[in-house]
Amino acid sequence: MPSTESEMSNIRSSLTESIAQFYEAVISDLDRTPWHHDGATVCVSRIAIPARVGVRGIAARERHGDYASLYEEPDKDQVREIIAWEQGLPNVRRAALLGGPGSGKSFVIRLTALALARQGLAEIQARTIPLEQLPLPVVVNLRELARGNQPDDMGAMLLDALSVRYPVRGHLEAWCREKLRSLDCWLLMDALDEVDDNRRPRIIEFLRTIDTQGWQCRVIMTCQTANYHPGLLLWPKFTEYELAPLDLSEIQTFIGQWFGEQDPRAERLSAAIGVDRVLQGFCRSPLLATLLCLASEELHEEPSRLALYQQVLHGLLRRWRVEEEPTNALHIDDLVYLLQTMAWRLFVAFPGANRFTSKQVVDAIASANRGGRMEASAREIRDELVQAGLMVCADLNAEGEHQLSFLHRLIFECLVADHLRRAVMQAGW
C-alpha cells in the first residue's frame, strides 16, 4: 500500500498514462475495416454516417412474404419511432440492437466504442473529470467469448477478453475491474446470433446474471433480426432497437466519404444510383453500399446496374477482404455459372424465400453441378460460398434445422435473372 502523498501521486500519474494508452489502443484497433481504397486501409471514422434506429414497440412476430421480411428490413408495424442512435444512447441501460446481414450492427458497436474512447482521451487531456468517472468501452465478440475456456467469474471473463487485445495489467487492470460494474462501463456485446447453439445458453445466462448481481454497467447486445426473439434475453426490462436502412441521401453521403467529394468516381456512382431504384434498394444496406463502392473502383466504364452487380459478385468470390488470398479467375467463372443454376433451382422451389436449409442448398448445388463442372463436393462449394460472404448463416427453422440465406435477396434475384438470360440465349430466342 502506498503510504505517502508522493507515492499516491506517482501511482495516479502512472494510471492516467495507462488509461490514455488504453484509449489510444482501442482507437487504433477499432478504427479500421477489412477494406482497401486506393491502396490504403479504409477507416471506420472516414466512412461513418450517423446511424438511425427504429425503437421497437411491439413484440416480435413471425413474418412471411412482405417486403421487409424478404429484404430483412425493419417491420413498420413493430417500430414505434425512428431516432438517431446517438439520441438514444444516453438512456441506454440494457438494449438489443437488431438488423439484417450487413445492416451495420458491428459497425455501430465499433463507432460507439470509438466515440467513448475519444471522449475519455479528450477528458484526460483536458483534466475535466476524475479518473473514476471516465468511460470504459468493452467490445466483446460473443462467439469468441463463448468458445473460450473462460472462468465463471464475469469480471475475470471480461478482463481476460480485454487483455487479449489491449495492455490491461497492473493499476490499469485494477481500474478496469472496478469500472466494470459501474454506470460508466459500456459492455458492447456483438453477434449473439453467431454463438453455437450448444454454447448460447451460457452466454444468455451470463447476460441475465449481470442484472441479478446488481451490475450498473450499460449493455448493448447485437443480433440478426431473423435469429432473434425477445425470450432470448432474460432481462426484466430492456429496449429493442432495429437499424434503419440507408435512404438515398445517406447512400450518396456514404459514397462521397468513401471516394472523397471531388472524386469523379463518387459523382458517377452517385448519379447512377440517383436514377436507378433497384440500385437504391441494393445500397440500403451499408455492407452492400460498401461493395458497390469497391465494384465502382474497378470499373473502367460508366457504372450501370448490370456492371456493378457483376463486379460485386466476382469481387466477393475473389475475396475482396484484404486478409484473404485471391481466388483463381477460371474457378470464379465456373462458380458463377453454377451459382446461377443453383439459384434458379432454389427460386423454383421457394420463390418467396431467402432462407433455405443447409440440405436444400447442398441439394441445389449438387443438381446444378450434375455435369461435374466443378470437382469439389456440394458441401465444399456451400462452405466456400459462406466463407466468401455470399451466403450467411440464418436462424433455425421450426424443425431445428440450420438455415442459410444469400447476403441480400437482390443478389439471389440477380443470379436467377442471369440463369434465365443464359437459358434464353442458349435457346436462340
C-alpha positions in Angstrom: 0.0 0.0 0.0 1.4 3.5 -0.8 2.0 5.4 2.4 3.0 8.9 1.2 1.3 11.6 -0.8 4.2 11.4 -3.3 3.7 7.7 -3.9 -0.1 8.2 -4.4 0.6 11.0 -6.9 3.1 8.8 -8.8 0.5 5.9 -8.9 -2.2 8.3 -10.1 0.1 9.8 -12.8 1.0 6.3 -14.0 -2.6 5.2 -14.0 -3.6 8.3 -16.0 -1.0 7.5 -18.6 -2.1 3.8 -18.7 -5.7 4.8 -19.3 -4.7 7.2 -22.1 -2.7 4.4 -23.7 -5.6 2.1 -23.4 -7.9 4.6 -25.2 -5.3 5.0 -27.9 -5.1 1.3 -28.3 -8.9 0.9 -28.6 -9.0 3.7 -31.2 -6.2 2.1 -33.2 -7.8 -1.3 -33.0 -11.4 -0.4 -33.9 -10.9 2.5 -36.4 -10.3 0.2 -39.3 -12.2 -2.0 -41.7 -11.1 -5.1 -43.7 -11.4 -3.0 -46.9 -8.8 -1.1 -49.0 -9.4 2.1 -51.1 -6.6 3.3 -53.4 -4.1 1.1 -51.6 -4.9 2.3 -48.0 -7.0 0.7 -45.3 -10.4 2.3 -45.0 -11.0 3.7 -41.5 -14.4 3.4 -39.8 -14.4 7.1 -38.9 -13.8 8.1 -42.5 -16.9 6.5 -44.0 -19.2 6.5 -41.0 -22.6 8.3 -41.2 -24.9 8.8 -38.2 -26.9 5.6 -37.7 -30.7 5.7 -37.4 -32.6 3.1 -35.4 -36.2 2.1 -35.0 -37.4 1.8 -31.4 -39.5 -1.4 -31.4 -42.7 -1.1 -29.5 -44.5 -4.3 -30.4 -43.3 -7.8 -29.6 -41.6 -9.6 -32.5 -43.9 -11.8 -34.6 -43.4 -14.2 -37.4 -43.2 -12.5 -40.8 -43.8 -14.1 -44.2 -43.6 -12.7 -47.7 -43.7 -9.0 -47.1 -41.0 -6.6 -48.5 -39.5 -6.1 -45.1 -39.1 -9.8 -44.3 -37.7 -10.6 -47.8 -35.0 -8.0 -47.6 -34.6 -8.1 -43.8 -35.5 -4.5 -43.1 -37.5 -3.2 -40.1 -41.2 -4.1 -39.9 -43.0 -0.7 -39.8 -45.8 -2.3 -37.7 -43.2 -3.1 -34.9 -41.3 0.2 -35.0 -42.7 2.9 -32.6 -40.4 5.7 -33.8 -37.1 6.3 -35.8 -34.4 8.2 -33.9 -30.7 8.9 -34.3 -28.6 6.2 -32.5 -26.7 9.0 -30.6 -30.0 10.3 -29.4 -31.0 7.0 -27.7 -27.5 6.2 -26.2 -27.7 8.4 -23.1 -30.8 6.5 -21.9 -29.5 3.0 -22.7 -29.2 0.6 -19.7 -30.0 -2.7 -21.4 -30.6 -2.9 -25.1 -30.8 -5.3 -28.1 -29.5 -3.8 -31.4 -31.0 -5.8 -34.3 -30.6 -5.8 -38.1 -30.2 -8.0 -41.1 -26.8 -9.2 -42.6 -24.7 -6.2 -43.5 -27.0 -3.7 -41.8 -24.2 -2.2 -39.8 -24.6 -3.8 -36.3 -20.9 -4.5 -35.7 -20.1 -1.1 -37.4 -22.3 0.7 -34.9 -20.8 -1.1 -32.0 -17.3 0.0 -33.2 -18.4 3.6 -33.7 -19.9 3.6 -30.2 -16.7 2.3 -28.6 -14.6 4.7 -30.7 -16.7 7.7 -29.5 -16.4 6.6 -25.9 -12.6 6.1 -26.2 -12.1 9.5 -27.9 -14.3 11.2 -25.2 -12.2 9.6 -22.4 -9.0 10.6 -24.1 -10.2 14.2 -24.5 -11.3 14.4 -20.9 -7.9 13.1 -19.7 -6.1 15.7 -21.8 -8.4 18.5 -20.6 -8.4 17.1 -17.0 -12.2 17.8 -16.8 -13.3 14.9 -14.7 -11.8 12.4 -12.2 -10.3 9.1 -13.4 -13.1 7.3 -11.6 -15.7 8.9 -13.9 -14.1 8.1 -17.2 -15.9 5.8 -19.6 -14.8 2.2 -20.1 -15.8 0.7 -23.5 -15.6 -3.1 -23.6 -16.2 -4.6 -27.1 -16.8 -8.4 -26.9 -17.5 -10.8 -29.8 -19.9 -13.2 -28.1 -19.0 -16.1 -30.5 -15.3 -15.8 -29.4 -16.3 -15.4 -25.7 -18.4 -18.5 -25.8 -15.7 -20.6 -27.5 -13.0 -19.7 -24.9 -12.2 -21.6 -21.7 -13.4 -18.8 -19.5 -13.6 -18.5 -15.7 -17.0 -18.5 -14.0 -16.4 -15.0 -12.6 -17.9 -12.4 -15.0 -15.3 -9.8 -14.1 -12.4 -12.1 -14.8 -14.0 -13.3 -18.0 -14.3 -9.7 -19.3 -10.8 -8.7 -18.2 -9.4 -11.8 -19.9 -11.2 -10.7 -23.1 -9.8 -7.2 -22.8 -6.3 -8.3 -22.0 -6.1 -10.4 -25.2 -6.3 -7.2 -27.3 -5.1 -4.4 -25.0 -2.4 -3.7 -22.4 -4.6 -4.3 -19.4 -2.4 -5.0 -16.4 -1.2 -3.6 -13.1 -3.0 -0.4 -11.9 -5.0 -0.3 -15.2 -6.3 -3.8 -14.6 -7.5 -2.8 -11.1 -9.2 0.4 -12.6 -10.9 -1.7 -15.2 -12.1 -4.3 -12.7 -13.6 -1.5 -10.5 -15.2 0.2 -13.5 -16.9 -3.0 -15.0 -19.8 -2.8 -12.6 -20.3 1.0 -12.8 -22.6 3.1 -14.9 -19.5 4.4 -16.8 -18.8 1.0 -18.3 -20.3 0.1 -21.7 -20.4 -3.7 -22.5 -20.8 -3.8 -26.2 -21.5 -7.4 -27.0 -21.6 -8.4 -30.7 -23.2 -11.2 -32.6 -25.3 -13.3 -30.3 -26.7 -15.0 -33.4 -23.2 -16.3 -34.3 -22.9 -18.2 -31.0 -23.0 -22.0 -31.4 -26.4 -23.4 -30.3 -24.8 -25.6 -27.6 -22.9 -22.6 -26.1 -25.7 -20.0 -26.4 -27.4 -20.9 -23.0 -24.2 -20.0 -21.2 -24.0 -16.6 -22.8 -27.7 -15.9 -22.2 -27.2 -16.8 -18.5 -24.1 -14.5 -18.4 -26.3 -11.7 -19.7 -29.0 -12.5 -17.2 -26.6 -12.6 -14.3 -25.5 -9.0 -15.0 -28.9 -8.0 -13.7 -29.2 -10.4 -10.8 -25.8 -9.4 -9.4 -26.6 -5.7 -9.5 -24.2 -4.6 -12.2 -24.9 -1.0 -13.1 -23.0 -1.1 -16.4 -24.8 -0.4 -19.7 -25.1 -3.4 -22.0 -25.8 -3.4 -25.8 -26.1 -6.8 -27.4 -26.4 -7.2 -31.2 -28.2 -10.0 -33.1 -29.6 -10.6 -36.5 -33.3 -9.9 -36.6 -34.1 -13.2 -38.2 -32.3 -15.1 -35.4 -33.8 -13.0 -32.5 -36.8 -13.3 -30.3 -37.3 -11.3 -27.0 -37.3 -14.5 -24.9 -33.6 -14.9 -25.7 -32.8 -12.2 -23.2 -33.8 -12.8 -19.6 -33.6 -9.1 -18.6 -36.8 -7.9 -16.9 -36.6 -4.6 -18.8 -34.7 -3.6 -21.9 -35.1 -1.7 -25.2 -35.1 -3.2 -28.7 -33.6 -1.1 -31.4 -33.5 -2.1 -35.1 -31.2 -0.4 -37.6 -33.0 1.6 -40.2 -31.8 1.1 -43.8 -30.0 3.9 -45.6 -32.0 6.4 -47.6 -30.8 8.0 -50.8 -29.2 11.0 -49.2 -27.3 8.8 -46.8 -26.2 6.5 -49.6 -24.8 9.4 -51.5 -23.1 10.8 -48.4 -21.5 7.4 -47.8 -20.2 7.3 -51.4 -18.8 10.8 -51.1 -17.0 9.9 -47.9 -15.6 6.7 -49.4 -14.1 8.3 -52.5 -13.9 12.0 -51.4 -16.4 14.6 -52.5 -14.3 15.8 -55.5 -13.5 12.3 -56.9 -15.3 11.8 -60.3 -15.9 8.2 -59.4 -18.1 9.4 -56.5 -20.0 11.7 -58.8 -20.6 8.9 -61.4 -21.7 6.3 -58.9 -24.0 8.8 -57.0 -25.6 9.8 -60.3 -26.1 6.2 -61.4 -27.8 5.3 -58.1 -29.9 8.5 -58.1 -31.8 7.4 -61.2 -31.9 3.7 -60.5 -34.4 2.5 -57.8 -33.0 -1.1 -57.9 -29.5 0.2 -57.1 -31.0 2.3 -54.4 -32.7 -0.7 -52.9 -29.4 -2.6 -53.1 -27.5 0.1 -51.3 -29.9 0.4 -48.3 -27.5 -2.0 -46.5 -24.2 -0.4 -45.5 -22.3 -3.5 -46.4 -23.8 -3.6 -49.9 -23.1 0.1 -50.3 -19.5 -0.7 -49.5 -19.4 -3.5 -52.1 -20.8 -1.1 -54.7 -18.1 1.4 -53.9 -15.4 -1.4 -54.3 -17.0 -2.5 -57.5 -17.1 1.0 -58.9 -13.4 1.4 -58.2 -12.6 -1.5 -60.6 -14.9 -0.4 -63.4 -13.4 1.2 -66.5 -16.8 2.3 -67.8 -19.9 4.2 -66.7 -21.4 2.3 -63.6 -24.5 0.5 -64.8 -26.7 -1.8 -62.7 -25.5 -4.9 -64.5 -21.8 -4.0 -64.5 -21.9 -3.1 -60.8 -23.8 -6.3 -59.9 -21.3 -8.5 -61.8 -18.4 -6.7 -60.2 -19.8 -7.2 -56.8 -20.4 -10.9 -57.4 -16.9 -11.5 -58.7 -15.4 -9.3 -56.0 -17.0 -11.4 -53.3 -15.8 -14.6 -54.8 -12.3 -13.2 -55.3 -12.3 -12.5 -51.5 -12.1 -8.7 -51.5 -11.3 -8.7 -47.8 -7.7 -7.7 -47.6 -6.6 -10.5 -45.2 -7.6 -13.3 -47.6 -5.9 -14.7 -50.7 -7.5 -14.0 -54.1 -9.2 -16.9 -55.9 -8.4 -18.2 -59.4 -10.3 -16.4 -62.1 -11.3 -19.5 -64.0 -12.5 -21.1 -60.8 -14.7 -18.0 -60.3 -16.2 -18.3 -63.8 -17.2 -21.9 -63.0 -18.5 -20.9 -59.6 -20.7 -18.1 -61.1 -22.1 -20.4 -63.7 -23.0 -23.0 -61.0 -24.4 -20.3 -58.8 -26.8 -19.1 -61.4 -28.3 -22.6 -61.9 -28.3 -23.3 -58.2 -30.2 -20.0 -57.5 -32.7 -21.0 -60.2 -33.3 -24.4 -58.5 -33.9 -22.7 -55.2 -36.2 -20.0 -56.7 -38.4 -22.5 -58.5 -38.8 -24.5 -55.2 -39.1 -21.5 -52.9 -39.9 -18.3 -54.9 -40.7 -16.1 -51.8 -37.8 -17.1 -49.6 -34.3 -16.1 -48.8 -33.7 -18.7 -46.1 -33.0 -22.3 -47.0 -32.0 -25.3 -45.0 -28.4 -26.4 -45.5 -29.7 -29.6 -47.1 -31.8 -27.6 -49.6 -28.7 -25.5 -50.5 -26.5 -28.6 -50.8 -29.1 -30.4 -53.0 -29.4 -27.3 -55.3 -25.6 -27.2 -55.7 -25.4 -30.9 -56.4 -28.2 -30.6 -59.0 -26.5 -27.6 -60.6 -23.2 -29.4 -60.8 -24.6 -32.6 -62.1 -22.3 -32.4 -65.2 -19.2 -32.2 -63.0 -18.2 -28.7 -64.0 -16.6 -28.3 -60.6 -14.6 -31.0 -58.9 -15.5 -30.0 -55.3 -18.3 -31.7 -53.5 -21.6 -29.8 -52.9 -20.8 -29.4 -49.2 -17.3 -27.9 -50.1 -18.9 -25.5 -52.5 -21.5 -24.5 -49.9 -18.7 -23.8 -47.4 -16.8 -21.7 -50.0 -19.9 -19.6 -50.5 -20.2 -19.0 -46.8 -16.5 -18.2 -46.4 -16.7 -15.7 -49.3 -19.7 -14.0 -47.6 -22.1 -14.6 -50.5 -24.2 -16.8 -48.2 -24.7 -16.2 -44.5 -25.9 -18.4 -41.6 -29.5 -17.6 -40.7 -31.7 -18.9 -37.9 -33.0 -22.4 -37.2 -36.3 -23.3 -38.8 -39.3 -24.8 -36.9 -37.8 -28.3 -37.2 -34.5 -27.1 -35.7 -32.6 -27.3 -39.0 -29.8 -24.7 -39.7 -30.6 -22.3 -42.5 -28.6 -20.2 -44.9 -29.5 -17.1 -46.8 -27.9 -15.1 -49.6 -26.2 -11.9 -48.4 -29.1 -10.0 -49.9 -32.3 -11.0 -51.6 -31.4 -8.9 -54.6 -28.2 -10.9 -55.2 -30.4 -14.0 -55.2 -32.8 -12.4 -57.7 -30.0 -11.3 -60.0 -28.5 -14.8 -60.1 -31.9 -16.1 -61.1 -32.2 -13.4 -63.8 -28.7 -14.4 -65.1 -29.8 -18.0 -65.4 -32.9 -17.0 -67.3 -30.9 -14.7 -69.6 -28.4 -17.5 -70.3 -31.2 -20.0 -71.0 -32.9 -17.7 -73.5 -29.6 -17.1 -75.3 -28.9 -20.8 -75.5 -32.4 -21.4 -76.8 -31.7 -18.9 -79.6 -34.8 -16.8 -78.7 
